[in-house]
Amino acid sequence: MAARPLKEIIEPGWADALEPVAERVAAMGDFLRAEIAAGR
């Protein structure tokens, strides 16, 4: 599953606030999806 833009998954105000760290949020999502896929 590919990361989606924050504005597609959270309220626009939060998406604007988190925009400076959007890459880090996406990386955390990638990590968590990999952990789930590995059964952890």
PDBQT receptor file of N, H, CA, C and O in Angstrom, charges set to zero:
ATOM      1  N   MET A   1       0.851  -1.174   0.000  1.00  0.00    +0.000 N 
ATOM      2  CA  MET A   1       0.000   0.000   0.000  1.00  0.00    +0.000 C 
ATOM      3  C   MET A   1       0.898   1.239   0.000  1.00  0.00    +0.000 C 
ATOM      4  O   MET A   1       1.783   1.369   0.846  1.00  0.00    +0.000 OA
ATOM      5  N   ALA A   2       0.677   2.107  -0.912  1.00  0.00    +0.000 N 
ATOM      6  H   ALA A   2      -0.042   2.001  -1.600  1.00  0.00    +0.000 HD
ATOM      7  CA  ALA A   2       1.472   3.332  -1.019  1.00  0.00    +0.000 C 
ATOM      8  C   ALA A   2       0.954   4.387  -0.045  1.00  0.00    +0.000 C 
ATOM      9  O   ALA A   2      -0.237   4.437   0.263  1.00  0.00    +0.000 OA
ATOM     10  N   ALA A   3       1.851   5.211   0.422  1.00  0.00    +0.000 N 
ATOM     11  H   ALA A   3       2.818   5.170   0.172  1.00  0.00    +0.000 HD
ATOM     12  CA  ALA A   3       1.461   6.305   1.311  1.00  0.00    +0.000 C 
ATOM     13  C   ALA A   3       0.599   7.303   0.541  1.00  0.00    +0.000 C 
ATOM     14  O   ALA A   3       0.881   7.632  -0.612  1.00  0.00    +0.000 OA
ATOM     15  N   ARG A   4      -0.449   7.772   1.199  1.00  0.00    +0.000 N 
ATOM     16  H   ARG A   4      -0.678   7.505   2.135  1.00  0.00    +0.000 HD
ATOM     17  CA  ARG A   4      -1.323   8.775   0.587  1.00  0.00    +0.000 C 
ATOM     18  C   ARG A   4      -1.009  10.133   1.191  1.00  0.00    +0.000 C 
ATOM     19  O   ARG A   4      -0.515  10.210   2.316  1.00  0.00    +0.000 OA
ATOM     20  N   PRO A   5      -1.289  11.201   0.460  1.00  0.00    +0.000 N 
ATOM     21  CA  PRO A   5      -1.070  12.540   1.014  1.00  0.00    +0.000 C 
ATOM     22  C   PRO A   5      -1.879  12.728   2.301  1.00  0.00    +0.000 C 
ATOM     23  O   PRO A   5      -3.002  12.238   2.416  1.00  0.00    +0.000 OA
ATOM     24  N   LEU A   6      -1.297  13.438   3.256  1.00  0.00    +0.000 N 
ATOM     25  H   LEU A   6      -0.385  13.836   3.162  1.00  0.00    +0.000 HD
ATOM     26  CA  LEU A   6      -1.977  13.652   4.534  1.00  0.00    +0.000 C 
ATOM     27  C   LEU A   6      -3.363  14.253   4.355  1.00  0.00    +0.000 C 
ATOM     28  O   LEU A   6      -4.288  13.893   5.083  1.00  0.00    +0.000 OA
ATOM     29  N   LYS A   7      -3.525  15.168   3.393  1.00  0.00    +0.000 N 
ATOM     30  H   LYS A   7      -2.774  15.460   2.801  1.00  0.00    +0.000 HD
ATOM     31  CA  LYS A   7      -4.827  15.828   3.202  1.00  0.00    +0.000 C 
ATOM     32  C   LYS A   7      -5.921  14.851   2.783  1.00  0.00    +0.000 C 
ATOM     33  O   LYS A   7      -7.105  15.174   2.877  1.00  0.00    +0.000 OA
ATOM     34  N   GLU A   8      -5.537  13.653   2.318  1.00  0.00    +0.000 N 
ATOM     35  H   GLU A   8      -4.576  13.390   2.241  1.00  0.00    +0.000 HD
ATOM     36  CA  GLU A   8      -6.537  12.641   1.942  1.00  0.00    +0.000 C 
ATOM     37  C   GLU A   8      -6.973  11.798   3.133  1.00  0.00    +0.000 C 
ATOM     38  O   GLU A   8      -8.009  11.136   3.068  1.00  0.00    +0.000 OA
ATOM     39  N   ILE A   9      -6.204  11.808   4.221  1.00  0.00    +0.000 N 
ATOM     40  H   ILE A   9      -5.362  12.346   4.274  1.00  0.00    +0.000 HD
ATOM     41  CA  ILE A   9      -6.517  10.886   5.310  1.00  0.00    +0.000 C 
ATOM     42  C   ILE A   9      -6.793  11.556   6.651  1.00  0.00    +0.000 C 
ATOM     43  O   ILE A   9      -7.303  10.910   7.566  1.00  0.00    +0.000 OA
ATOM     44  N   ILE A  10      -6.464  12.846   6.785  1.00  0.00    +0.000 N 
ATOM     45  H   ILE A  10      -6.049  13.371   6.041  1.00  0.00    +0.000 HD
ATOM     46  CA  ILE A  10      -6.759  13.550   8.031  1.00  0.00    +0.000 C 
ATOM     47  C   ILE A  10      -7.356  14.919   7.725  1.00  0.00    +0.000 C 
ATOM     48  O   ILE A  10      -7.320  15.389   6.587  1.00  0.00    +0.000 OA
ATOM     49  N   GLU A  11      -7.899  15.540   8.747  1.00  0.00    +0.000 N 
ATOM     50  H   GLU A  11      -7.928  15.158   9.671  1.00  0.00    +0.000 HD
ATOM     51  CA  GLU A  11      -8.538  16.851   8.616  1.00  0.00    +0.000 C 
ATOM     52  C   GLU A  11      -7.532  17.850   8.048  1.00  0.00    +0.000 C 
ATOM     53  O   GLU A  11      -6.365  17.841   8.440  1.00  0.00    +0.000 OA
ATOM     54  N   PRO A  12      -7.973  18.711   7.128  1.00  0.00    +0.000 N 
ATOM     55  CA  PRO A  12      -7.045  19.626   6.460  1.00  0.00    +0.000 C 
ATOM     56  C   PRO A  12      -6.187  20.481   7.392  1.00  0.00    +0.000 C 
ATOM     57  O   PRO A  12      -5.023  20.738   7.086  1.00  0.00    +0.000 OA
ATOM     58  N   GLY A  13      -6.735  20.922   8.515  1.00  0.00    +0.000 N 
ATOM     59  H   GLY A  13      -7.681  20.713   8.763  1.00  0.00    +0.000 HD
ATOM     60  CA  GLY A  13      -5.946  21.719   9.455  1.00  0.00    +0.000 C 
ATOM     61  C   GLY A  13      -4.770  20.933  10.017  1.00  0.00    +0.000 C 
ATOM     62  O   GLY A  13      -3.659  21.450  10.131  1.00  0.00    +0.000 OA
ATOM     63  N   TRP A  14      -5.032  19.663  10.368  1.00  0.00    +0.000 N 
ATOM     64  H   TRP A  14      -5.935  19.243  10.275  1.00  0.00    +0.000 HD
ATOM     65  CA  TRP A  14      -3.953  18.799  10.857  1.00  0.00    +0.000 C 
ATOM     66  C   TRP A  14      -2.958  18.517   9.744  1.00  0.00    +0.000 C 
ATOM     67  O   TRP A  14      -1.751  18.494   9.984  1.00  0.00    +0.000 OA
ATOM     68  N   ALA A  15      -3.445  18.307   8.545  1.00  0.00    +0.000 N 
ATOM     69  H   ALA A  15      -4.426  18.326   8.351  1.00  0.00    +0.000 HD
ATOM     70  CA  ALA A  15      -2.547  18.043   7.417  1.00  0.00    +0.000 C 
ATOM     71  C   ALA A  15      -1.603  19.222   7.203  1.00  0.00    +0.000 C 
ATOM     72  O   ALA A  15      -0.412  19.031   6.959  1.00  0.00    +0.000 OA
ATOM     73  N   ASP A  16      -2.131  20.437   7.295  1.00  0.00    +0.000 N 
ATOM     74  H   ASP A  16      -3.098  20.593   7.494  1.00  0.00    +0.000 HD
ATOM     75  CA  ASP A  16      -1.283  21.625   7.152  1.00  0.00    +0.000 C 
ATOM     76  C   ASP A  16      -0.245  21.688   8.271  1.00  0.00    +0.000 C 
ATOM     77  O   ASP A  16       0.922  21.996   8.026  1.00  0.00    +0.000 OA
ATOM     78  N   ALA A  17      -0.676  21.394   9.509  1.00  0.00    +0.000 N 
ATOM     79  H   ALA A  17      -1.624  21.144   9.709  1.00  0.00    +0.000 HD
ATOM     80  CA  ALA A  17       0.234  21.455  10.652  1.00  0.00    +0.000 C 
ATOM     81  C   ALA A  17       1.341  20.409  10.552  1.00  0.00    +0.000 C 
ATOM     82  O   ALA A  17       2.471  20.652  10.974  1.00  0.00    +0.000 OA
ATOM     83  N   LEU A  18       1.014  19.251   9.994  1.00  0.00    +0.000 N 
ATOM     84  H   LEU A  18       0.096  19.054   9.651  1.00  0.00    +0.000 HD
ATOM     85  CA  LEU A  18       1.987  18.156   9.906  1.00  0.00    +0.000 C 
ATOM     86  C   LEU A  18       2.804  18.172   8.620  1.00  0.00    +0.000 C 
ATOM     87  O   LEU A  18       3.713  17.357   8.460  1.00  0.00    +0.000 OA
ATOM     88  N   GLU A  19       2.501  19.074   7.711  1.00  0.00    +0.000 N 
ATOM     89  H   GLU A  19       1.762  19.735   7.841  1.00  0.00    +0.000 HD
ATOM     90  CA  GLU A  19       3.201  19.115   6.423  1.00  0.00    +0.000 C 
ATOM     91  C   GLU A  19       4.725  19.177   6.561  1.00  0.00    +0.000 C 
ATOM     92  O   GLU A  19       5.421  18.518   5.789  1.00  0.00    +0.000 OA
ATOM     93  N   PRO A  20       5.275  19.947   7.518  1.00  0.00    +0.000 N 
ATOM     94  CA  PRO A  20       6.738  19.983   7.633  1.00  0.00    +0.000 C 
ATOM     95  C   PRO A  20       7.372  18.623   7.954  1.00  0.00    +0.000 C 
ATOM     96  O   PRO A  20       8.549  18.402   7.670  1.00  0.00    +0.000 OA
ATOM     97  N   VAL A  21       6.594  17.723   8.540  1.00  0.00    +0.000 N 
ATOM     98  H   VAL A  21       5.638  17.902   8.770  1.00  0.00    +0.000 HD
ATOM     99  CA  VAL A  21       7.133  16.402   8.890  1.00  0.00    +0.000 C 
ATOM    100  C   VAL A  21       6.422  15.285   8.122  1.00  0.00    +0.000 C 
ATOM    101  O   VAL A  21       6.441  14.131   8.548  1.00  0.00    +0.000 OA
ATOM    102  N   ALA A  22       5.803  15.621   7.006  1.00  0.00    +0.000 N 
ATOM    103  H   ALA A  22       5.787  16.559   6.659  1.00  0.00    +0.000 HD
ATOM    104  CA  ALA A  22       5.030  14.642   6.232  1.00  0.00    +0.000 C 
ATOM    105  C   ALA A  22       5.877  13.451   5.802  1.00  0.00    +0.000 C 
ATOM    106  O   ALA A  22       5.389  12.321   5.801  1.00  0.00    +0.000 OA
ATOM    107  N   GLU A  23       7.133  13.680   5.437  1.00  0.00    +0.000 N 
ATOM    108  H   GLU A  23       7.530  14.598   5.438  1.00  0.00    +0.000 HD
ATOM    109  CA  GLU A  23       7.994  12.560   5.031  1.00  0.00    +0.000 C 
ATOM    110  C   GLU A  23       8.234  11.613   6.192  1.00  0.00    +0.000 C 
ATOM    111  O   GLU A  23       8.255  10.396   6.005  1.00  0.00    +0.000 OA
ATOM    112  N   ARG A  24       8.414  12.154   7.386  1.00  0.00    +0.000 N 
ATOM    113  H   ARG A  24       8.397  13.142   7.539  1.00  0.00    +0.000 HD
ATOM    114  CA  ARG A  24       8.627  11.309   8.570  1.00  0.00    +0.000 C 
ATOM    115  C   ARG A  24       7.357  10.520   8.891  1.00  0.00    +0.000 C 
ATOM    116  O   ARG A  24       7.435   9.342   9.239  1.00  0.00    +0.000 OA
ATOM    117  N   VAL A  25       6.197  11.154   8.780  1.00  0.00    +0.000 N 
ATOM    118  H   VAL A  25       6.134  12.111   8.498  1.00  0.00    +0.000 HD
ATOM    119  CA  VAL A  25       4.925  10.468   9.020  1.00  0.00    +0.000 C 
ATOM    120  C   VAL A  25       4.768   9.321   8.021  1.00  0.00    +0.000 C 
ATOM    121  O   VAL A  25       4.358   8.224   8.401  1.00  0.00    +0.000 OA
ATOM    122  N   ALA A  26       5.087   9.563   6.757  1.00  0.00    +0.000 N 
ATOM    123  H   ALA A  26       5.420  10.454   6.449  1.00  0.00    +0.000 HD
ATOM    124  CA  ALA A  26       5.004   8.519   5.734  1.00  0.00    +0.000 C 
ATOM    125  C   ALA A  26       5.969   7.384   6.046  1.00  0.00    +0.000 C 
ATOM    126  O   ALA A  26       5.624   6.216   5.872  1.00  0.00    +0.000 OA
ATOM    127  N   ALA A  27       7.174   7.711   6.504  1.00  0.00    +0.000 N 
ATOM    128  H   ALA A  27       7.455   8.660   6.645  1.00  0.00    +0.000 HD
ATOM    129  CA  ALA A  27       8.156   6.678   6.849  1.00  0.00    +0.000 C 
ATOM    130  C   ALA A  27       7.664   5.834   8.019  1.00  0.00    +0.000 C 
ATOM    131  O   ALA A  27       7.862   4.619   8.033  1.00  0.00    +0.000 OA
ATOM    132  N   MET A  28       7.026   6.467   9.001  1.00  0.00    +0.000 N 
ATOM    133  H   MET A  28       6.865   7.454   8.990  1.00  0.00    +0.000 HD
ATOM    134  CA  MET A  28       6.475   5.707  10.130  1.00  0.00    +0.000 C 
ATOM    135  C   MET A  28       5.381   4.765   9.647  1.00  0.00    +0.000 C 
ATOM    136  O   MET A  28       5.296   3.623  10.101  1.00  0.00    +0.000 OA
ATOM    137  N   GLY A  29       4.542   5.240   8.727  1.00  0.00    +0.000 N 
ATOM    138  H   GLY A  29       4.611   6.168   8.359  1.00  0.00    +0.000 HD
ATOM    139  CA  GLY A  29       3.496   4.381   8.170  1.00  0.00    +0.000 C 
ATOM    140  C   GLY A  29       4.083   3.201   7.426  1.00  0.00    +0.000 C 
ATOM    141  O   GLY A  29       3.591   2.080   7.554  1.00  0.00    +0.000 OA
ATOM    142  N   ASP A  30       5.135   3.439   6.644  1.00  0.00    +0.000 N 
ATOM    143  H   ASP A  30       5.535   4.350   6.540  1.00  0.00    +0.000 HD
ATOM    144  CA  ASP A  30       5.803   2.345   5.932  1.00  0.00    +0.000 C 
ATOM    145  C   ASP A  30       6.342   1.322   6.921  1.00  0.00    +0.000 C 
ATOM    146  O   ASP A  30       6.168   0.117   6.734  1.00  0.00    +0.000 OA
ATOM    147  N   PHE A  31       6.999   1.806   7.981  1.00  0.00    +0.000 N 
ATOM    148  H   PHE A  31       7.140   2.784   8.133  1.00  0.00    +0.000 HD
ATOM    149  CA  PHE A  31       7.550   0.920   8.999  1.00  0.00    +0.000 C 
ATOM    150  C   PHE A  31       6.452   0.083   9.650  1.00  0.00    +0.000 C 
ATOM    151  O   PHE A  31       6.593  -1.132   9.791  1.00  0.00    +0.000 OA
ATOM    152  N   LEU A  32       5.360   0.733  10.044  1.00  0.00    +0.000 N 
ATOM    153  H   LEU A  32       5.246   1.720   9.930  1.00  0.00    +0.000 HD
ATOM    154  CA  LEU A  32       4.279   0.009  10.715  1.00  0.00    +0.000 C 
ATOM    155  C   LEU A  32       3.611  -1.001   9.793  1.00  0.00    +0.000 C 
ATOM    156  O   LEU A  32       3.257  -2.096  10.231  1.00  0.00    +0.000 OA
ATOM    157  N   ARG A  33       3.433  -0.649   8.514  1.00  0.00    +0.000 N 
ATOM    158  H   ARG A  33       3.721   0.240   8.157  1.00  0.00    +0.000 HD
ATOM    159  CA  ARG A  33       2.857  -1.615   7.574  1.00  0.00    +0.000 C 
ATOM    160  C   ARG A  33       3.775  -2.824   7.418  1.00  0.00    +0.000 C 
ATOM    161  O   ARG A  33       3.293  -3.953   7.322  1.00  0.00    +0.000 OA
ATOM    162  N   ALA A  34       5.090  -2.605   7.391  1.00  0.00    +0.000 N 
ATOM    163  H   ALA A  34       5.481  -1.689   7.469  1.00  0.00    +0.000 HD
ATOM    164  CA  ALA A  34       6.048  -3.714   7.285  1.00  0.00    +0.000 C 
ATOM    165  C   ALA A  34       5.998  -4.591   8.534  1.00  0.00    +0.000 C 
ATOM    166  O   ALA A  34       6.077  -5.815   8.434  1.00  0.00    +0.000 OA
ATOM    167  N   GLU A  35       5.870  -3.979   9.699  1.00  0.00    +0.000 N 
ATOM    168  H   GLU A  35       5.806  -2.985   9.781  1.00  0.00    +0.000 HD
ATOM    169  CA  GLU A  35       5.779  -4.747  10.944  1.00  0.00    +0.000 C 
ATOM    170  C   GLU A  35       4.518  -5.612  10.956  1.00  0.00    +0.000 C 
ATOM    171  O   GLU A  35       4.563  -6.777  11.351  1.00  0.00    +0.000 OA
ATOM    172  N   ILE A  36       3.412  -5.047  10.528  1.00  0.00    +0.000 N 
ATOM    173  H   ILE A  36       3.376  -4.100  10.207  1.00  0.00    +0.000 HD
ATOM    174  CA  ILE A  36       2.159  -5.809  10.474  1.00  0.00    +0.000 C 
ATOM    175  C   ILE A  36       2.293  -6.964   9.491  1.00  0.00    +0.000 C 
ATOM    176  O   ILE A  36       1.863  -8.081   9.780  1.00  0.00    +0.000 OA
ATOM    177  N   ALA A  37       2.886  -6.702   8.332  1.00  0.00    +0.000 N 
ATOM    178  H   ALA A  37       3.236  -5.795   8.096  1.00  0.00    +0.000 HD
ATOM    179  CA  ALA A  37       3.067  -7.751   7.326  1.00  0.00    +0.000 C 
ATOM    180  C   ALA A  37       3.962  -8.868   7.847  1.00  0.00    +0.000 C 
ATOM    181  O   ALA A  37       3.805 -10.026   7.460  1.00  0.00    +0.000 OA
ATOM    182  N   ALA A  38       4.904  -8.521   8.727  1.00  0.00    +0.000 N 
ATOM    183  H   ALA A  38       5.032  -7.580   9.042  1.00  0.00    +0.000 HD
ATOM    184  CA  ALA A  38       5.814  -9.518   9.294  1.00  0.00    +0.000 C 
ATOM    185  C   ALA A  38       5.202 -10.228  10.500  1.00  0.00    +0.000 C 
ATOM    186  O   ALA A  38       5.823 -11.116  11.083  1.00  0.00    +0.000 OA
ATOM    187  N   GLY A  39       3.992  -9.837  10.869  1.00  0.00    +0.000 N 
ATOM    188  H   GLY A  39       3.488  -9.115  10.395  1.00  0.00    +0.000 HD
ATOM    189  CA  GLY A  39       3.305 -10.495  11.972  1.00  0.00    +0.000 C 
ATOM    190  C   GLY A  39       3.713  -9.995  13.350  1.00  0.00    +0.000 C 
ATOM    191  O   GLY A  39       3.480 -10.668  14.354  1.00  0.00    +0.000 OA
ATOM    192  N   ARG A  40       4.313  -8.827  13.398  1.00  0.00    +0.000 N 
ATOM    193  H   ARG A  40       4.502  -8.280  12.583  1.00  0.00    +0.000 HD
ATOM    194  CA  ARG A  40       4.713  -8.281  14.709  1.00  0.00    +0.000 C 
ATOM    195  C   ARG A  40       3.758  -7.199  15.149  1.00  0.00    +0.000 C 
ATOM    196  O   ARG A  40       3.930  -6.623  16.223  1.00  0.00    +0.000 OA
TER     197      ARG A  40
